[in-house]
Amino acid sequence: MKKIYLLLILTGVFVLSFSTGASAQSTIKTNDQEEVQVFPNPVSGNILNITSKSGKSMTCRVFSVLGRTVLFKVITTKEQLDISSLPPGVYVLKIKIGEEDFSKKLIRQ
């Protein structure tokens, strides 16, 4: 029963939080005006590029729609995230820089 509630909550978060259009490159600004770029999205290959102008390390986690962590990596300013182990689908990319957390919808084609 808890899994059903979790799935409903995650579905609601997807519908309310994310835009319907997908862009080739996403720039995300945190409260400290740090810019993080995630591209390409949707991903048709095996590589997702994540870049940051700050020298701070970032913790990247990719979650399935059921909330399970399917990929984890700590990266620095410019990194390529290998997503070849992920089957096609919709995921949530969560990036943490210092105390700030933000999420982005990730589509793997």
C-alpha positions in Angstrom: 0.0 0.0 0.0 2.9 2.4 0.8 4.3 1.8 -2.7 1.1 2.9 -4.3 1.1 6.1 -2.3 4.7 6.7 -3.1 4.0 6.2 -6.8 1.0 8.6 -6.7 3.1 11.2 -4.9 6.0 10.9 -7.3 3.6 11.2 -10.3 2.1 14.3 -8.7 5.5 15.8 -8.3 6.4 15.1 -11.9 3.2 16.7 -13.1 3.5 19.8 -11.0 7.2 20.3 -10.9 8.5 19.7 -14.4 7.7 21.4 -17.7 6.2 19.5 -20.5 8.8 20.5 -23.1 12.2 19.1 -23.3 15.2 21.2 -24.3 18.6 20.2 -25.6 20.4 22.0 -22.8 19.2 23.0 -19.3 20.8 25.7 -17.2 19.9 25.6 -13.6 20.7 28.5 -11.2 20.9 27.8 -7.5 20.3 30.4 -4.7 24.0 31.3 -4.8 23.7 32.0 -8.5 25.8 29.0 -9.4 25.0 27.7 -12.9 24.8 24.0 -13.6 24.2 22.9 -17.2 22.8 19.4 -18.0 22.7 18.3 -21.7 21.5 16.7 -23.8 18.1 16.1 -22.5 16.4 13.9 -23.8 19.5 11.6 -24.0 19.7 9.4 -27.1 23.2 8.2 -26.5 25.0 6.9 -23.4 26.6 10.1 -22.1 25.0 13.0 -20.1 27.1 16.1 -19.8 27.0 18.1 -16.5 29.0 21.3 -16.2 29.3 23.8 -13.4 31.2 27.2 -13.3 32.0 26.8 -9.6 34.8 24.6 -8.5 32.6 22.9 -5.9 32.0 19.1 -6.1 28.5 18.0 -6.9 26.7 14.9 -5.8 24.6 13.5 -8.7 21.9 10.8 -8.2 19.6 9.4 -10.7 16.3 8.0 -9.4 13.8 5.7 -11.1 10.1 6.8 -11.0 9.7 4.5 -8.0 12.2 6.5 -6.0 15.1 4.0 -6.1 18.6 5.2 -6.7 19.8 3.7 -10.0 23.0 5.8 -10.4 25.3 7.8 -8.1 28.4 9.8 -8.8 30.4 12.7 -7.2 31.6 15.1 -9.9 33.5 18.4 -10.2 33.3 21.2 -12.7 32.9 19.3 -15.9 32.0 15.6 -16.1 30.4 13.1 -18.4 27.9 10.8 -16.7 27.7 7.3 -18.3 24.1 6.3 -18.3 24.5 3.2 -20.6 23.3 0.9 -17.8 19.9 2.7 -17.7 17.1 1.4 -19.9 15.0 3.9 -21.8 12.6 5.8 -19.6 12.0 8.8 -17.4 14.2 9.4 -14.4 14.8 12.1 -11.9 18.3 13.7 -11.7 19.1 15.1 -8.3 22.2 17.3 -7.9 23.4 18.5 -4.6 26.0 21.4 -4.3 26.9 22.1 -0.7 23.6 22.4 1.1 21.5 23.1 -2.0 19.5 20.4 -3.7 17.7 20.6 -7.0 16.0 18.1 -9.3 15.6 17.8 -13.1 13.6 15.4 -15.2 15.8 13.2 -17.3 14.6 11.3 -20.3 16.6 8.4 -21.7 15.5 7.4 -25.2 
